[in-house]
Amino acid sequence: MNEALELETRELAGQAHTDPLTQVLNREGLRAALMEKWPHPDASPEQFAVVFVDIDHLKKVDDTHGHSVGDKVLCALAAAIQRGIRASDKLARWDGEEFLIICPGTKAADAHLLGEKLREALSYQIWPHGLRVTASFGVTALQPGEVIGDAIKRADSALDQAKSNGRNCVRVA
């Protein structure tokens, strides 16, 4: 394969794995990153934590200020999270205003601390239009012999608890 075609192929692969708005991984990019690290996804040989993040009341921002402002909030949140996690952690836009962080070598207690750190950092973030933006967090750790999907579901349930308990908090499952 010639060099130009190889470069174009890599660029297209990168686009397929990256959320075009926030420039973080998308679901497919996260799946590819996990498959690269753990080729047999039935059970990970390594401890890791899953952190779900959901922007509180983004629909209200969209309805009040327009979707372009909501998009800026999404980008600012993704950038803030990216600054607050380790290089080994993987951040992906999961769905709409939800993001997922995979934290290798991390126990639930440490992921809880990470969630609290990120939640607090958002209060210092400068948001578009002077908005005050908060987020809710659901945290869990992979259990021995557990499939990754089960940990993701459990973190999602913890996120639902955080949203049900007034938002702008971290819940561990």
N, C-alpha and C positions, 0 to 999 in steps of 0.2 A: 504494500500500500504506500502511495507516495505521501510525503510529509504534510501537504496541504489537506489531503483527504483525511488523514489520520487526525489532524487538528480539528477539522470540522466535525468528525465523528465524536471526538471527546467533548466538544462544545455542545453538540446535540444531546449527548448522554447527560451532561451536566444540567441542561435545561429541563430534561425529563425528570430529574431528581430534585429540582429546586422550585420552591414556590416563587412565582414571578413577582409578586408584590413585596414580600418581606425578605426575599433572598436567603431564607433558611431552607432546610430540607423540607420536602413534602412527604406524604406517606410513603410513596414509592422510594424516595431517597432514603428514608429511615429504614425501610425494609431492606434495601440494598446494603446499607451500612451495617445493619445487624447480621445479614447473611454473610457479609465479608468477614465480620468478626467471629460469628458463630455459624458455620456452614450447616449445622444440624440444629434448627431452631426448636426442636421438640423440648429440649432442656438445655439451658445454658450451663457451662461448666464454671461460670463465674458469678459471684454475687453482684447484683446491681439493683438500683432503685429506679422507679418510674415516678415522674412528677407531671401531673396534668395541671395546666394553667388556663384559666378562662377569664377574659376581660369582663369585669362587672358592668352590666348595662350598656354594652356597645350599641345596641339597637337604639337606645335613647340618644346617644351621640349622633348616630346616622340620621335619625328622625329630626333632631334639632339643628344640627350643623351641616348635614349632608354627608354622603358616602365618601367624598374626597377627604373630609376631616377624619372620618372613621378609618379610612385607609392609612392616613398619617399616624393615627393612634396605634393601629396594628404594627406598622413599621417601627414606631418608637418603642413599643413593648418588646418586639423581637430583638431589637438592638440592645435594649436594657438587659434582657435575659442573657443574650449572647455575651455581654460584658461581665455578667455575674456568674457564669459557669466555667468549668475547666475546659481545656482544649480537648480532653478525652470524652467529655459529655457530648451527647448528640441532641440538638434542638430541631424539632420539626413542627411545622404548622399542620395541625391534625385536621381541623375542620372549622371553617368560619373564624370565630375568635378564640378557638382553643389551640393550645400548643402542648406538645409533649416533650419532656426531657428524659433521656435515658442516661443514667449515671453509673458507669461501670465501677465495680469495687466499692459500692456505697451501700450502707445499711439504712434501714428505715429512719432511725434516729438522726443520722447525718443528713438524709434527704429532707427531713422535717426542718432541720436548721437551715438548709439551703433554701427551702420554700419561704421560711420566715425572713431570711436575708433578702431574697428577691422581692418579697412583698413590701418590706420596709424601703428598699431602694426605689420602688415605684413612687413612693411618696415624695422623693426628692427629684424625680424626673420632671423635666420641663415638657409639658404637653401642648399640643396645638391649641390655639384659642384660649390659653390659660386654663384649660380643663383640669379637673382633679380626677384622675383615673386610678382605679384600684383593680385588683384581680383576686380571684379565689384559687386555691391550690388543693389538689388531692394527691397524696403521697402513699406509696407502698414500696416494699422490697420483694424481689423474686424469692419465692420459697424453694427449698431444695427439691429438685425433680419436677418443678412446676413449668408449664409452658409459658412463654412470654405473653401470649394473648390473655391468659388468666390474670397475670399481674396488671396488664393494661386495664382490664375490666374492673379490677379491684381499685386501682387508682382513680378510675372514672367514677366509681361509687363514692369514694372519699371526696372527690370534687363535688358531686351532687350534695353530699352532707355539708360541705363548706358553703355552697350556695344556699342551702336550706337554713343554715344557721346564721344568716345575716350577711354573707359575703365578706370579702376582704379579710380572709382568714385561711389558715392551713389546717387540713384534717388528714390524719393518717389512718390507713386501713391495714 
